[in-house]
Amino acid sequence: MRLSKFLVAALLAASAQPALAKGEKAWPQAESQVLDLSQRLIAIRSVSGPGNETLKAQQLVKDTLVAGGWQASDIEIVPVDDTAYLIATWPGSDPKLKPLVISGHIDVVEAKAADWVRDPFTPVVENGYLFGRGASDMKFDAALATSTLIEMRRQGYKPRRTIVLQFSGDEETTMKTGRLIAERLKNAELVINVDGGGGTFDEKTGKPLYWTWQGAEKTYDDYELAMTNPGGHSSAPRPENAIVQLAQALDRIGRYRFPAEQNPLTKAYFEQAAQFESDPALAAAMRAFAANPKDEAALAVLRANPATVGKVGTTCVPTLLSGGHAQNALPQRATANINCRVFPGHSREEIRAELERVAAMPGLKVTAISGEDSISSPASPMRPDFVAAAEKAMRKVYPGVPIFPSQASGASDSMWYRALGVPSYGASPTYSKDSDDYAHGLNERVSLANVRPGIAYFLSLLTDLSK
């Protein structure tokens, strides 16, 4: 259900929008549009599979942009399988300049209403939060970026550099559309991915603690381990048993730790994030690892913590297991899936060979089974123009807030651009408390206190990078 503009204004006013500094103006039309568009997008079930409404969501974005001043001919929606992607172009005055791309996705992960307190596809505003599937990942950010671009046009801004807004349609599943978009936009100067980075609110005060931008991410890869035997009758056991052999290989892989690594992004992250860590032992380990990535005592602490284990190197874990074909027969085949999150700089074949070496099981076949939904990508450089613009934009919103880079342990559409040599930076302005992180989970939510700061941030960042 759409809300009247008066009710929208009242909801935003009640959601702890930050006080305006002297001489600063609010953006009432843009602020109202962020909430309205977020709700309308959440109500659309843009989930892969039967009943996928991603095309409908992309059409809503297009209609919103056209109403905001875009030429319909500058917005393309391309159906792909059961989904679709959108590319909207705002031509700049200097065609010689490579475009600035704003990247995101409009699809969401599945959500079953029976599991939620609220229906996941019925947006609800309550206690200063917007609830619904996609609230934090990432329909709110999509609405924020879209509404800010419209506000820039409303203010009469004319970019020198072309600005391209793109939303993929299957980032949560096959990521096929992200690859297609990146191939089309591989001449971009740089990419601002609003599906990455972000800030942290203090649990007690609700004040901003720090903000991070993402310049790299680990590669998602799956590998199948397969052990085959001739089989036979279970009453006549043989020395070699496919299930036992696979279990032995899995035990070795489970105990193995890939070498610790760091790059300039992760080094800076550990150095600066340590000051916000409440656990003194963990904070000390973060500082020690930043100074020496071979510090075994620090590594032991970081690897024991779910929040930091993925930041110190490649991780590989068994996630699926299957074996045998009958209760009274020796197994002819046993298989397992190993899911790896690979530190930037390593190929799929390199990791496959290492798993095979660690398994140390004659006859075991290790096969890379990740397909076109993943690709290895290097870290983006710490470009001075992006860093300066991002820090300026964020400190305009929250003066003095600590800012530092990070590397994501998961995957996003940024990998497609980075693999083609286009720098991509996860740079969402949205903040949340750690206790409010429900992305992909039940009762997903986002604080509406992010509306006004998010608009101010994007107005500054996108202007500086496109003028």
C-alpha positions as CSV (number, residue, x, y, z in Angstrom):
1,M,0.0,0.0,0.0
2,R,1.4,3.4,-1.0
3,L,1.5,6.1,1.6
4,S,0.4,9.7,1.2
5,K,3.2,12.3,1.0
6,F,2.0,13.7,4.3
7,L,2.3,10.4,6.0
8,V,5.7,9.7,4.4
9,A,6.9,13.1,5.7
10,A,5.6,12.3,9.2
11,L,7.3,8.9,9.2
12,L,10.6,10.4,8.2
13,A,10.3,13.1,10.8
14,A,9.8,10.5,13.5
15,S,12.8,8.4,12.4
16,A,15.5,10.5,13.9
17,Q,16.7,12.3,10.8
18,P,19.8,14.2,11.8
19,A,19.5,17.9,12.7
20,L,20.4,20.3,9.9
21,A,23.5,22.3,10.2
22,K,23.4,26.0,9.9
23,G,22.6,26.9,6.4
24,E,21.9,23.3,5.3
25,K,18.8,22.5,3.5
26,A,16.7,19.4,3.6
27,W,15.5,17.7,0.4
28,P,11.8,17.0,1.2
29,Q,10.9,15.6,-2.3
30,A,13.9,13.3,-2.4
31,E,13.5,12.2,1.2
32,S,9.9,11.3,0.6
33,Q,10.7,9.6,-2.7
34,V,13.4,7.4,-1.0
35,L,10.8,5.9,1.4
36,D,8.0,5.6,-1.2
37,L,10.2,4.0,-3.8
38,S,11.8,1.6,-1.2
39,Q,8.3,0.4,-0.1
40,R,7.1,0.0,-3.7
41,L,10.2,-2.0,-4.6
42,I,10.0,-4.2,-1.5
43,A,6.4,-5.1,-2.4
44,I,7.6,-6.5,-5.7
45,R,8.7,-10.2,-5.4
46,S,11.9,-10.0,-7.4
47,V,13.0,-13.5,-6.5
48,S,14.5,-16.0,-8.9
49,G,12.2,-18.9,-9.9
50,P,8.4,-19.2,-10.6
51,G,6.7,-15.8,-10.2
52,N,9.9,-13.8,-10.5
53,E,8.8,-10.1,-10.7
54,T,12.3,-8.6,-11.3
55,L,11.2,-7.2,-14.7
56,K,8.3,-5.4,-12.9
57,A,10.8,-3.9,-10.4
58,Q,13.1,-2.7,-13.2
59,Q,10.1,-1.1,-14.9
60,L,9.2,0.8,-11.7
61,V,12.8,2.2,-11.6
62,K,12.5,3.2,-15.2
63,D,9.1,4.9,-14.7
64,T,10.5,6.7,-11.7
65,L,13.5,8.0,-13.7
66,V,11.4,9.1,-16.6
67,A,9.1,11.0,-14.2
68,G,12.3,12.6,-12.8
69,G,13.5,13.9,-16.2
70,W,15.2,11.0,-18.0
71,Q,14.5,10.4,-21.6
72,A,12.8,7.0,-22.0
73,S,15.2,6.3,-24.9
74,D,18.1,6.6,-22.4
75,I,16.8,3.7,-20.2
76,E,17.1,0.1,-21.4
77,I,15.6,-2.9,-19.7
78,V,16.9,-6.2,-21.0
79,P,15.1,-9.5,-20.2
80,V,17.4,-12.4,-19.5
81,D,15.9,-15.8,-18.7
82,D,13.4,-15.2,-16.0
83,T,14.9,-11.9,-14.9
84,A,16.0,-8.6,-16.4
85,Y,18.6,-5.8,-16.0
86,L,18.4,-2.0,-16.4
87,I,20.9,0.5,-17.7
88,A,19.9,4.2,-17.5
89,T,22.2,6.8,-19.0
90,W,22.5,10.5,-18.1
91,P,24.6,11.9,-20.9
92,G,27.4,14.2,-19.8
93,S,28.5,17.3,-21.6
94,D,32.0,15.9,-22.5
95,P,31.6,12.7,-24.5
96,K,35.4,12.1,-24.4
97,L,35.2,11.3,-20.7
98,K,34.6,7.7,-19.6
99,P,31.4,7.3,-17.7
100,L,30.8,7.0,-14.0
101,V,28.8,3.9,-13.2
102,I,26.5,3.4,-10.2
103,S,26.0,-0.3,-9.7
104,G,23.5,-2.3,-7.8
105,H,20.9,-5.1,-8.0
106,I,17.2,-5.2,-7.7
107,D,16.6,-8.9,-7.0
108,V,16.5,-10.4,-3.5
109,V,16.9,-13.8,-1.8
110,E,13.8,-15.9,-1.2
111,A,11.8,-15.3,1.9
112,K,9.0,-17.5,3.2
113,A,6.1,-15.6,4.9
114,A,5.5,-18.4,7.4
115,D,8.9,-17.8,8.9
116,W,8.6,-14.1,9.3
117,V,6.9,-12.0,12.0
118,R,5.8,-9.7,9.2
119,D,5.1,-10.6,5.6
120,P,8.4,-10.2,3.8
121,F,6.9,-8.5,0.7
122,T,4.6,-6.2,2.6
123,P,6.8,-3.2,3.7
124,V,6.2,-2.0,7.2
125,V,7.6,1.1,8.9
126,E,7.9,0.7,12.7
127,N,10.0,2.3,15.4
128,G,12.1,4.2,12.8
129,Y,12.8,1.1,10.7
130,L,11.6,-0.1,7.3
131,F,11.0,-3.9,7.4
132,G,10.8,-6.2,4.4
133,R,12.8,-8.4,2.1
134,G,15.4,-6.2,0.4
135,A,15.2,-3.4,3.0
136,S,19.0,-3.7,3.7
137,D,20.0,-5.7,0.6
138,M,19.5,-3.6,-1.3
139,K,16.3,-2.0,-2.3
140,F,16.6,0.9,0.1
141,D,20.1,1.8,-1.3
142,A,18.7,1.4,-4.8
143,A,15.9,3.9,-4.0
144,L,18.4,6.2,-2.3
145,A,20.7,6.3,-5.3
146,T,17.8,6.7,-7.8
147,S,16.2,9.5,-5.8
148,T,19.4,11.4,-5.4
149,L,20.1,11.4,-9.1
150,I,16.6,12.8,-9.6
151,E,17.3,15.4,-7.0
152,M,20.5,16.4,-8.8
153,R,18.4,16.9,-12.0
154,R,15.8,18.8,-10.0
155,Q,18.5,21.2,-8.8
156,G,19.7,21.8,-12.4
157,Y,23.0,19.9,-12.2
158,K,24.6,19.0,-15.6
159,P,27.3,16.4,-15.3
160,R,30.4,16.8,-17.4
161,R,31.0,13.0,-17.2
162,T,28.2,10.7,-18.3
163,I,26.5,9.0,-15.3
164,V,25.2,5.4,-15.8
165,L,22.8,3.8,-13.3
166,Q,22.6,0.0,-13.6
167,F,20.7,-2.6,-11.7
168,S,21.4,-6.3,-12.3
169,G,18.6,-8.8,-11.9
170,D,20.2,-12.0,-10.5
171,E,23.0,-11.0,-8.2
172,E,21.7,-13.2,-5.4
173,T,21.7,-16.3,-7.7
174,T,23.5,-16.9,-11.0
175,M,24.9,-13.3,-11.4
176,K,24.6,-13.7,-15.1
177,T,23.2,-10.2,-15.7
178,G,26.0,-8.6,-13.7
179,R,28.5,-10.2,-16.1
180,L,26.5,-9.0,-19.1
181,I,26.3,-5.4,-17.8
182,A,30.0,-5.2,-17.0
183,E,30.9,-6.4,-20.5
184,R,28.7,-3.6,-21.9
185,L,30.1,-1.0,-19.6
186,K,33.8,-2.0,-19.6
187,N,34.8,1.4,-20.8
188,A,33.8,3.0,-17.5
189,E,36.2,5.2,-15.6
190,L,35.1,3.7,-12.3
191,V,32.2,2.1,-10.6
192,I,30.4,3.0,-7.4
193,N,28.7,-0.1,-6.1
194,V,26.0,0.8,-3.6
195,D,25.8,-2.9,-2.7
196,G,28.9,-2.8,-0.5
197,G,30.6,-0.8,2.2
198,G,28.6,1.1,4.7
199,G,28.8,2.3,8.3
200,T,28.3,1.0,11.8
201,F,26.1,2.6,14.5
202,D,27.1,2.3,18.1
203,E,24.8,-0.2,19.8
204,K,24.0,2.0,22.8
205,T,24.0,5.5,21.5
206,G,23.0,5.0,17.9
207,K,25.8,7.4,16.9
208,P,28.0,6.6,13.9
209,L,31.1,4.7,14.9
210,Y,32.9,4.4,11.6
211,W,32.4,4.0,7.8
212,T,34.2,1.6,5.4
213,W,34.4,1.4,1.7
214,Q,35.2,-1.9,-0.1
215,G,37.9,-2.1,-2.7
216,A,38.2,-5.8,-3.1
217,E,36.4,-9.1,-2.4
218,K,37.1,-12.7,-2.2
219,T,36.2,-15.1,-5.0
220,Y,33.4,-17.6,-4.6
221,D,34.4,-21.1,-5.8
222,D,33.0,-24.6,-5.3
223,Y,34.9,-27.8,-5.8
224,E,33.6,-31.4,-5.9
225,L,35.6,-34.2,-4.2
226,A,34.6,-37.6,-5.7
227,M,35.8,-41.0,-4.6
228,T,34.8,-44.1,-6.6
229,N,35.1,-47.8,-5.8
230,P,33.9,-51.0,-7.5
231,G,31.5,-51.5,-4.6
232,G,30.1,-54.9,-3.6
233,H,28.2,-56.7,-0.9
234,S,28.4,-55.1,2.6
235,S,28.9,-58.5,4.1
236,A,32.3,-58.7,2.4
237,P,34.1,-55.4,3.4
238,R,37.2,-54.4,1.4
239,P,40.3,-52.4,2.5
240,E,39.2,-49.5,0.4
241,N,35.8,-47.9,1.1
242,A,34.8,-44.7,-0.8
243,I,33.0,-43.2,2.2
244,V,35.9,-43.8,4.6
245,Q,38.5,-42.5,2.1
246,L,36.5,-39.4,1.4
247,A,36.0,-38.8,5.2
248,Q,39.8,-39.0,5.6
249,A,40.4,-36.5,2.9
250,L,37.7,-34.2,4.3
251,D,39.3,-34.4,7.8
252,R,42.6,-33.2,6.3
253,I,41.0,-30.4,4.4
254,G,39.0,-29.4,7.5
255,R,42.1,-29.1,9.6
256,Y,44.1,-27.2,6.9
257,R,44.6,-23.5,7.0
258,F,45.6,-21.7,3.9
259,P,48.5,-19.2,4.3
260,A,47.6,-15.9,5.8
261,E,47.7,-12.9,3.5
262,Q,47.1,-9.2,3.5
263,N,47.0,-6.5,0.9
264,P,46.9,-2.7,1.4
265,L,43.2,-2.7,1.9
266,T,43.1,-5.4,4.6
267,K,46.2,-4.1,6.3
268,A,44.5,-0.6,6.6
269,Y,41.3,-2.3,7.8
270,F,42.9,-4.2,10.7
271,E,45.0,-1.2,11.7
272,Q,42.0,1.1,12.0
273,A,39.2,-1.3,12.9
274,A,41.1,-2.5,15.9
275,Q,40.4,0.8,17.8
276,F,36.6,0.0,17.6
277,E,36.9,-3.6,18.8
278,S,35.6,-4.0,22.4
279,D,37.4,-7.3,23.0
280,P,41.0,-6.3,24.0
281,A,42.5,-9.7,22.9
282,L,40.8,-9.4,19.5
283,A,41.9,-5.8,19.1
284,A,45.5,-6.7,20.0
285,A,45.4,-9.6,17.5
286,M,44.2,-7.3,14.7
287,R,47.0,-4.8,15.4
288,A,49.6,-7.6,15.5
289,F,48.4,-9.2,12.3
290,A,48.5,-5.8,10.5
291,A,52.1,-5.5,11.6
292,N,53.1,-9.1,10.8
293,P,50.7,-11.4,8.9
294,K,52.8,-14.3,10.0
295,D,52.2,-13.8,13.7
296,E,50.8,-17.2,14.7
297,A,49.4,-16.1,18.0
298,A,47.4,-13.3,16.4
299,L,46.3,-15.6,13.6
300,A,45.0,-18.1,16.2
301,V,42.7,-15.4,17.7
302,L,41.5,-14.1,14.3
303,R,40.8,-17.5,12.9
304,A,38.8,-18.5,15.9
305,N,36.5,-15.5,15.4
306,P,33.7,-15.8,12.7
307,A,33.9,-12.0,12.1
308,T,37.6,-12.0,11.2
309,V,38.5,-15.5,10.0
310,G,37.5,-14.7,6.4
311,K,39.7,-11.6,6.4
312,V,43.1,-13.2,6.9
313,G,43.3,-15.4,3.8
314,T,41.5,-18.1,1.7
315,T,39.0,-20.3,3.5
316,C,37.6,-23.6,2.3
317,V,35.0,-25.6,4.1
318,P,32.9,-28.8,3.3
319,T,29.3,-27.8,2.8
320,L,27.6,-30.9,1.2
321,L,28.1,-34.6,1.5
322,S,26.7,-37.6,-0.3
323,G,27.7,-41.3,-0.5
324,G,26.5,-44.8,-1.1
325,H,23.5,-46.2,-2.9
326,A,22.1,-48.8,-0.6
327,Q,22.1,-49.8,3.0
328,N,23.5,-53.3,2.3
329,A,26.1,-52.4,-0.4
330,L,29.6,-51.1,-0.3
331,P,29.6,-47.5,-1.6
332,Q,30.5,-47.1,-5.3
333,R,30.7,-43.4,-5.0
334,A,31.0,-40.7,-2.3
335,T,31.1,-37.0,-3.0
336,A,31.5,-33.7,-1.1
337,N,31.3,-30.1,-2.0
338,I,34.0,-27.7,-0.8
339,N,33.1,-24.1,-0.8
340,C,36.0,-21.7,-0.9
341,R,36.3,-17.9,-0.5
342,V,39.5,-17.1,-2.2
343,F,41.8,-14.2,-1.3
344,P,42.4,-11.9,-4.4
345,G,45.3,-13.0,-6.6
346,H,44.7,-16.8,-6.8
347,S,43.3,-18.7,-9.7
348,R,40.7,-21.4,-9.5
349,E,43.1,-24.0,-10.7
350,E,45.7,-23.0,-8.0
351,I,43.1,-23.6,-5.3
352,R,41.9,-26.9,-6.8
353,A,45.5,-28.2,-6.9
354,E,46.1,-27.2,-3.3
355,L,42.9,-29.0,-2.2
356,E,44.1,-32.1,-4.0
357,R,47.5,-31.9,-2.4
358,V,46.0,-31.5,1.1
359,A,43.5,-34.3,0.6
360,A,46.4,-36.6,-0.1
361,M,44.1,-39.4,-1.2
362,P,45.0,-41.6,-4.2
363,G,42.2,-41.9,-6.7
364,L,40.3,-38.8,-5.3
365,K,39.1,-36.6,-8.1
366,V,38.9,-32.8,-7.3
367,T,37.0,-30.8,-9.8
368,A,36.2,-27.1,-9.9
369,I,32.5,-26.8,-10.4
370,S,31.9,-23.1,-10.2
371,G,30.7,-21.9,-13.5
372,E,30.0,-18.5,-15.0
373,D,28.6,-17.2,-11.8
374,S,32.0,-16.4,-10.3
375,I,35.3,-15.0,-11.5
376,S,38.6,-14.1,-9.8
377,S,39.2,-10.4,-9.6
378,P,42.1,-8.2,-8.4
379,A,41.7,-5.5,-5.7
380,S,40.8,-2.1,-7.0
381,P,43.6,0.5,-6.5
382,M,43.2,3.0,-3.7
383,R,42.5,5.8,-6.2
384,P,43.1,9.3,-4.7
385,D,40.2,10.8,-6.6
386,F,37.7,8.2,-5.3
387,V,39.1,8.2,-1.8
388,A,39.1,12.0,-1.5
389,A,35.5,12.3,-2.9
390,A,34.2,9.5,-0.6
391,E,35.8,10.9,2.5
392,K,34.6,14.4,1.7
393,A,31.1,13.2,1.1
394,M,30.9,11.1,4.3
395,R,32.5,13.7,6.5
396,K,30.1,16.3,5.2
397,V,27.4,14.1,6.7
398,Y,29.2,12.9,9.8
399,P,32.1,15.3,10.6
400,G,35.1,13.5,12.1
401,V,33.8,10.0,11.5
402,P,36.6,7.4,11.1
403,I,36.9,6.1,7.5
404,F,38.9,3.1,6.3
405,P,38.9,0.6,3.5
406,S,37.9,-3.0,3.7
407,Q,37.7,-6.2,1.7
408,A,34.5,-8.2,1.4
409,S,34.4,-11.9,2.2
410,G,31.4,-12.4,0.0
411,A,30.9,-11.7,-3.7
412,S,29.1,-8.8,-5.5
413,D,28.8,-7.5,-9.1
414,S,32.0,-5.6,-8.5
415,M,34.0,-8.7,-9.4
416,W,32.8,-8.5,-13.1
417,Y,34.1,-5.0,-13.4
418,R,37.4,-5.6,-11.6
419,A,38.1,-8.7,-13.7
420,L,37.9,-6.4,-16.8
421,G,40.2,-3.8,-15.3
422,V,37.6,-1.3,-14.2
423,P,38.0,-0.1,-10.6
424,S,34.9,-0.8,-8.5
425,Y,34.3,0.5,-5.0
426,G,31.6,-0.7,-2.6
427,A,30.5,2.7,-1.2
428,S,27.0,2.5,0.4
429,P,26.3,5.4,2.8
430,T,23.9,3.3,4.8
431,Y,24.7,2.6,8.5
432,S,23.3,0.0,10.8
433,K,24.0,-1.5,14.2
434,D,25.6,-5.0,14.2
435,S,22.4,-6.2,16.0
436,D,20.3,-5.0,13.1
437,D,22.1,-6.9,10.4
438,Y,19.4,-9.2,9.0
439,A,20.4,-9.1,5.3
440,H,19.3,-12.5,3.8
441,G,17.6,-13.3,7.1
442,L,14.3,-13.0,8.9
443,N,12.7,-9.7,9.5
444,E,15.2,-7.7,7.4
445,R,15.3,-4.0,8.2
446,V,17.0,-0.7,7.6
447,S,17.0,2.4,9.8
448,L,15.2,5.4,8.2
449,A,17.7,7.7,9.9
450,N,19.9,6.9,6.8
451,V,17.6,8.8,4.4
452,R,18.8,12.4,4.8
453,P,22.5,11.6,5.3
454,G,22.4,9.2,2.4
455,I,21.1,11.9,0.0
456,A,23.7,14.4,1.2
457,Y,26.4,11.9,0.7
458,F,25.4,10.9,-2.8
459,L,24.9,14.5,-3.8
460,S,28.5,15.3,-2.9
461,L,30.1,12.1,-4.1
462,L,28.4,11.8,-7.5
463,T,28.9,15.5,-8.2
464,D,32.6,15.4,-7.4
465,L,33.1,12.3,-9.6
466,S,31.1,13.5,-12.6
467,K,31.9,17.2,-12.8
